Amino acid sequence: MLDDEFNKQRSILIRDLADKADDPFIKRRLLDLATRYEKRPVKTRPLPPVSLSWPEAERRDGGESG
């Protein structure tokens, strides 16, 4: 996919910048950013369907007056 290729190239570029960084703080931040580009999104499963009916409400509406 195009997004995967972009993330791969961006990660390589940022790691190259981190190698050239003299400041340890900047280097650490760049390496952290590179790992974020390398992480693959987790495929999520769809949520199960939810019933919106309440059994107690059906019994009350079925003839009981309150």
C-alpha positions as CSV (number, residue, x, y, z in Angstrom):
1,M,0.0,0.0,0.0
2,L,1.0,3.6,-0.5
3,D,0.7,4.4,3.2
4,D,3.0,1.5,4.2
5,E,5.7,2.7,1.7
6,F,5.4,6.3,3.0
7,N,5.7,5.2,6.6
8,K,8.8,3.0,5.7
9,Q,10.5,5.9,3.9
10,R,9.7,8.4,6.6
11,S,11.1,6.0,9.3
12,I,14.3,5.7,7.3
13,L,14.6,9.5,6.9
14,I,14.0,10.1,10.6
15,R,16.5,7.4,11.7
16,D,19.1,9.0,9.4
17,L,18.5,12.4,11.1
18,A,18.8,10.7,14.5
19,D,22.2,9.3,13.6
20,K,23.4,12.8,12.8
21,A,21.9,14.4,15.9
22,D,24.5,15.5,18.6
23,D,22.0,16.2,21.3
24,P,20.9,13.0,23.1
25,F,17.5,14.4,23.9
26,I,16.8,15.1,20.2
27,K,18.2,11.8,19.1
28,R,16.0,9.9,21.6
29,R,12.9,11.9,20.4
30,L,13.7,11.2,16.7
31,L,14.2,7.5,17.4
32,D,10.8,7.4,19.2
33,L,9.2,9.1,16.3
34,A,10.7,6.6,13.9
35,T,9.3,3.7,15.9
36,R,5.9,5.3,15.7
37,Y,6.1,5.3,11.9
38,E,7.2,1.6,11.9
39,K,4.3,0.4,14.0
40,R,1.7,-1.3,11.9
41,P,-1.9,-0.4,12.7
42,V,-3.8,-3.2,14.4
43,K,-6.7,-4.6,12.5
44,T,-9.8,-4.3,14.7
45,R,-12.7,-6.6,14.6
46,P,-16.2,-5.1,14.3
47,L,-18.2,-4.8,17.5
48,P,-20.9,-7.4,18.1
49,P,-24.5,-6.2,17.6
50,V,-26.3,-4.8,20.7
51,S,-29.9,-5.3,21.5
52,L,-31.7,-2.1,22.4
53,S,-34.8,-3.7,23.9
54,W,-35.1,-4.1,27.6
55,P,-37.0,-7.1,28.9
56,E,-38.3,-5.2,32.0
57,A,-39.7,-2.4,29.8
58,E,-41.6,-4.9,27.6
59,R,-43.2,-6.5,30.6
60,R,-44.3,-3.1,32.0
61,D,-45.7,-2.0,28.6
62,G,-47.5,-5.3,28.2
63,G,-50.5,-4.4,30.4
64,E,-49.1,-3.2,33.7
65,S,-50.1,0.4,34.5
66,G,-48.1,2.4,36.9
